[in-house]
Amino acid sequence: MTRKMSGREVSEAEVDAWVAEAEAGYDVEDLRKRVIGRPARGAEPSQVIPVRLTTDELAAVMARAEREHLNRSEAIRAALAEWSHVA
């Protein structure tokens, strides 16, 4: 049986190590210190703003993002930053 996590194959040795770690118990304070989720972009939590784009608009964003080696969110944030600085 093949196990994958985040698209990467996980070995039986890794699974065994995780099981041993869980069976030994966790330090609750250490777990609280771990960063879970996306890294913060600022001092406060970011807001998710839904935006509707036509197929052509999205294709244009994605084409520009690919040319500039950005993901979609980075490209949209860059466009907003440029637009808001001009205003």
C-alpha positions in Angstrom: 0.0 0.0 0.0 1.4 3.4 -1.0 0.9 6.3 1.5 1.2 9.9 0.3 1.2 13.1 2.2 1.2 16.4 0.3 1.9 14.5 -2.9 5.0 12.8 -1.5 5.2 9.1 -0.8 5.6 8.4 2.9 7.8 5.5 4.0 6.8 2.8 6.5 9.7 4.0 8.7 8.3 7.5 8.8 4.9 6.1 9.8 6.5 4.0 12.5 8.4 7.0 13.9 5.2 9.0 14.1 3.4 6.2 15.8 6.2 5.9 18.4 6.1 9.7 18.9 2.4 9.6 19.5 2.6 6.6 21.8 5.3 8.3 23.9 3.0 11.3 24.3 3.3 15.0 23.4 4.5 18.0 25.3 1.4 20.2 25.2 3.4 23.4 25.6 5.6 22.4 22.7 2.6 21.8 20.5 1.2 25.2 21.3 4.4 26.8 20.0 4.2 25.0 16.7 3.1 27.2 13.8 0.1 25.7 12.1 -1.5 27.0 8.9 -0.4 29.6 6.6 2.3 32.1 7.6 0.9 35.5 8.7 1.1 38.3 6.2 0.9 41.0 8.8 0.3 41.8 12.5 -3.4 40.9 12.2 -5.1 38.0 10.4 -5.7 38.6 6.7 -9.2 38.8 5.4 -10.5 36.6 2.5 -12.3 38.7 -0.1 -14.3 36.8 -2.7 -14.0 38.3 -6.2 -15.8 37.2 -9.3 -13.8 37.1 -12.5 -14.8 36.2 -16.0 -13.0 33.4 -17.7 -11.0 35.9 -19.8 -10.1 38.0 -16.7 -8.8 34.9 -14.9 -6.9 33.7 -17.9 -5.2 37.1 -18.2 -4.3 37.1 -14.5 -2.9 33.5 -14.7 -0.9 34.4 -17.9 0.7 37.3 -16.2 1.3 35.3 -13.0 3.0 32.6 -15.0 5.2 35.1 -16.8 6.3 36.7 -13.5 6.6 33.3 -11.6 3.8 34.2 -9.2 0.9 32.2 -7.9 -2.6 33.6 -8.5 -2.9 35.2 -5.0 0.5 36.9 -5.3 -0.4 38.2 -8.8 -3.7 39.7 -7.6 -2.0 41.2 -4.5 0.7 42.8 -6.7 -1.9 44.2 -9.1 -3.9 45.7 -6.1 -0.7 47.1 -4.6 0.2 48.8 -7.9 -3.3 50.1 -8.5 -3.7 51.4 -4.9 -0.4 53.3 -5.0 -1.4 55.1 -8.1 -4.8 56.2 -6.7 
